[in-house]
Amino acid sequence: MSTHPHASPSFESVPQLDLAAQYAVIGGEIRAAIEKVLASQQFVLGPEGAALEQEIASLCGVAYGVGVGSGTDALVLALRACGVQAGDEVLLPPFTFVATGSAVSALGARPVFADIRPETYNVDPAELERRVTPRTRAIVVVHLYGLAADMDPILAFAKARRLPVIEDNAQAIGASYRGRRTGSLGDAACLSFYPTKNLGAYGDAGMVVSNSKELSERIRTLRNHGQTAKYFSSEPGWNNRLDELQAAILRVKLRHLSNWQRARQASAAEYTRLLNQVPGVMPPVTPEGFEHVFHQYTIRVERRDALLQFLNERKIGSTVYYPYPLHLQPLYASLGHKPGDFPHSERAAQEVLSLPMYPELRREQIARVVEAIADFLKC
């Protein structure tokens, strides 16, 4: 802390995410891992990727992992491997990142939206029943912000209709639902290792995990130009491979993930303890039997945009995930949706705000964020 007479700790910036703080701790390990790959001169489909696939599968509690180029690639390949084709329908929530829907669109299929539960931001299982049609071919369930969706009723619904369930587990690696890890609940699960994720690469990277040998082998083929043997392609595929540098970096970070998860959970508990004393703020909830990994710590508040600006003026980072639900995106104008069609998603988009959250966040920083929120609400 500066001892300069004019310095004030109240003006210390609190970023929404601070990857530099992480690198300051693990930089030596990361550089050693990169040097090892550079010395090997093997950059695609090598031993680092194969080892990471096994390690991530084990973390998720499943048998197989298939490394791919991004979380979006994971969704596209999982949907295709589950049989989704042009003209099919796929059920998914509208309150999610656009990739959840655009992966469906990339295959020429049609996203059919099902609204969320307002308290968890995850899909309402009862809404699936309202939206299913004979053309429905799959369900994509998003575990938003680090909290699992309510999977038992979703899985029962899917089983009764013989629909595959794909978990969009981009934000919830390490989370659990009634004692089972996210990633092990559906037919396949898609992970993103985008740099801002709880387990983030130094570029784009992703993975599909599954207990199905058949699905995993199909995805392995699809990610590599549809090749079942070298230079022998049995179907159209893509170039969606995870490279060795990213795999090596992720393997280093994976060793730290459980400690980072505990730090996030401790910070979330401190936020909630302090915010419970601030009227007008709804902290995130963790239902009984769920373990939240707090990719984001997301509150609800009226006058959200004004609060975001207020925090920004005080050098406190905050972000809206997500300001436009998918059914109101220009991308999906052709589906003919209008405001009011999915009210819980629309209201969340107007009220959610994600506060600073990363493993190195300090208690005094959390206190400063909450103090600023309390000051705003007194205005």
N, C-alpha and C positions, 0 to 999 in steps of 0.2 A: 504493500500500500504506500502510495506517495505521501511524503511528509510536507510537501509544499503547502504553505498556508492557504493558498487559494484553491487547492484541489479538493474536490468533494466526491466522496464515494457514491453519492446519489446520481452522479452523472456518468458513472461507469456504464458502458454499453453492455446490454445483455442480448446476444444474438439469439435468433430462434433455433439455430443449429450451429455448432462450432466444431467442424471437422479438424481444424488446426490443433485444437486441444487434444484430440485423439491421436493425431500423428506425432505430437510432441512426446507421447508416451511409447508408441509402438514403432516409430520410424525406423529404428535400427533393425528390428525384426523384418519389417517390410522390405527394406533395401537388400537384406541378405537373401530373402526369398526371390526377389527379382533377379539378383545376380546369379542365383542358381539356375534359373530358367535361361538367362542370357548365355551362360556357360554351356548349357545343354544344346542350345540352338534348336530346340523342339518347341514349336509355338502353338500348334493346333492338334487336338485329340491326342494328348500325351499323358504322362503319369500323374501330373498335378490335377488335371481335370478328372481323371478316373478316381483318384483318391478323394477329391472333393465330393464327387457324386456319392461315394459310399458314406462319407462323414455326414453329409446333409441328410441322406436317407435315414441314417441311424438317429440323428437328432429329431427328425420328424416321426420316427417310429414306423418306418415302412421299409420295404425290401429293396427298392430301386430308385435311383436318381439319374436323370439325364440332363447334363449341362447344355444350355442353349445361350443364344446371343443376348437375350433380354427377357424381362418379364412379359412383354408383349408377345415375343416369339413363343414363350412358354404357353400362353393362352391360345394362340393360333394353332400350335401343334397339338395341344391337348384336345382342343375342339375337333380338329380334323381326325385325330386318332380315335376319338369317340364316335366318329361317323357323321359329324355335322357337314352338310353340303349346302350348295346354293339352293335357296328357296325354303330351307328349314327355319324353324323358330327356336330361339334360345331365351330362356327366362333369366333375368338378372335385375338387380336394383338400379334405379336411375341415379342414386346418390353415391357416386364412385368416380374415380379417375376415368377419363374418356377411353383409355386402353381397354377396359373391361368390355365396352361396347364395340369399339373399333376392331377388336380381334374377331368378333362375330361377323361384322360387316366385311372384313377382309376375305372371308370365305364365301361371300355372297348370301349369307344367312341374315335373318332379320332379328334384331333384339326386341324382345317383348318385356316391358318393364313391370316390376312388382314393387310396391312402395315399402318403405322401411318402418321399423318401430322407432318412435321418436326418442326413446330413452337410450337406445344402444346404437342407433344409426345403421344397423344391419337389417337385412331383408326380413320382412314379416312373413313367417311361414304361411299364415292364413291368406296372404295376398297371392301366393303362388296358385292356390286352388282357383282363384278368380280369373287368372290370366292364362291358364293352360288351355291348349287347343289340340286337335289331332295332329297338327303340324309341329308341335313342340318336340324337339329332339334332344335337348340337354338343359341343364340348369347350371348357371355360374353363380356361386355363393361367395360374396366378398366378406372377408374378416377385416372390417375397417378400423383404422387407427391403432390396431394391436389387440383387438377384442374379437373373439370368435363369434360367429353367428350362432343362433339357436339351432343346432344341427339335428337333434333327434327327430323333431317333427318334419324337418326338411327331408331327411333321409327316408323316413316312413312314407312321405308323400311320393318321393322319387321311386322307391321300391315298388309301391303299388302300381305305378305307371311304367315301370321298367325304363326309367330315364337315368342316364348317367349324371353324376354330380361332379362338377369341377370346382375345386376351391381356388379362389383368387386369394392366395396367402401372401401377397406381396408385402403387406404391412404387419404381419402377425407371426413371423417365424419365432418359434419357442413358446407361443401361447398355448393354452390348453383349455379343453372343454370336457367337464365331467371326467377328469383324469386321463383324457386322451389328447395327444398333441394335434394342433392344427397341422394339416398336411397329411394326416392319416385317416381322415374322416370320410372323404369322398372317394370316387373312383380314381381321380388324379388331382394333384394340387400344383399350382403354379407359383413360383417364387421369383421375385425381382431382387437383384443385387445392385440396383441403381445406387450411386454413391450416398444418397441421403437416407437410405434404409438402415434399419438396426444392424444388419449385416450388409455392408455396402462395399462394392468393388471400387476401382479407380477408373471407371468407365461403365459401359453397359454390360450386363451379364444377367443370366437367369437360369432357372432349372425347373424341370417337371419331376415330381416325386410321385410314386405310386406303389401299391402292393401287387399290381397286375404285371406279370412278366410280358404278356402279349401287348398291352398298351405301351409299356416302356420300350420294347423292341421296335414297335411301329414308330414311336417318336424318335428313336435313335436313327432309324432309316430316313424319316422325313427331314430331320435337321441337316442331313448330309446328302442332299440332292437325290433322295429316294434310292440311294445305293444300298443293296443288300450284300454286295461284294464289291471289291475295288473295280471301278469303271463299269459296273453292272447295275443299272437302275431299273427297278421293277415298277415304279410309279413316279409322277412328278413330285419333287420335294423342294426344299429351300436350302440356302446356305445360312444356317442358324446356329453355328457351333460356338461353344464357349472357349475362349483362348486360354493358353497356359499361363500367361502373365496374370490375368484376372483370377484364375483358379488359385494360383500360388498366393496372391494377396488375400483372397478370401479365406484360405486355409489358416493363414496367420491370424486373421481377425476372428475366425471361428473359435480359436482357443480362448479368446477374451469375452465371447458373447454372453456367457452365463453371468459373469461379473457385471458386464454392462447392463444386462437385464435387471439384475438386483438393484443397481444404482438408479435406473429409470423408475423402478417401482417405489423406491424410497423417496425419490423426488416427487413422484405423483402423490404419495401419501402426505407429504409435507404441503404440497399445493392444496390438496383437498382439506387438510386440517385448517389451514389459514382461510381458504375461500368459504368454508362453511360458516365463517363469522362475517361474511360480506353479503348483505341482502342484494338480490337482483342478479346473482350469478348461479348458473347450474353447472356444477362440476361433472365430469364423466362418472358414469356408474359402472360397477363391475358386479353382474348378477352372481348369486350363490352358485358355486361349482365351476366358475370361469376363472382363468388366470389371464390377466391383461398384461401385455408387455409394453404398452405405452410408446408405440412408434410416434404417436402424437398425444399430447395432453390437451384435449379439446373441450372448451367450455361453451355454453350457450349464454347469450346475453342480448337483450334488446339494444338498439343503437350500436350494433356491432361495428359498422364502418367508422363511426365516430370514435369508438374505443380504439380501434386499430390505429387511427390517425393520432390519437392522444398518446398511445404507447410509443409510436414511432417518433414523436416529438421528444420523448424522454429516452430515446436511444434503446428502446426495448423492442426486440423483433417479435412479430407475430404474423401468422399467415392464415388465409382462409382456404381450407380444403373441404369443400369445393364450392365456388360461388355460383356455378350454373349446373343444375342437374341435367343429366344426359337428354331427357325428353325435350328440354328447351334449348339444346345446342343446335346451331345452324346445320350441323352434320345430319341431324335427324328430323329436320323440318318436313321431309317427305312422309314421315310417319303420321303427321297431322295432329300431334299433341298440342295442348294449350295449357296456359297457367290454370291451376286448380285440379289437373288430372291426377297428380301425385302430391297431395298437400303436405305430407310429412317430410318428403324430400325437399320440397320447395321452401318450407319454413326453416329446415335445417340449413339450407344454402344461404339463408338470410341472417342466421343467428350464430353459426359456429365460428369459433376463433381458436386456433391452435397456438398455445403459449410456448415459450422457450422450453425445449426438452432435449437433453442429450446426457450421456452418462457422467460427464464432468461438471454438470451444473451444480453450483454451490447453494447451500441453504440461504445465505445472505442475498444471493441473486433472486432466489424464489421469493423471499420476503419483499424485495424491492419491486418485483413484478406485481405481487398481490397488493402492496401498498399503493402502487400507481392505479390499479384497477379500482380500489376502494376510493381513491381521490376522485377518479372520473365519475363514479356513481353518485358521489355527493354533489356533483355539479347541478 
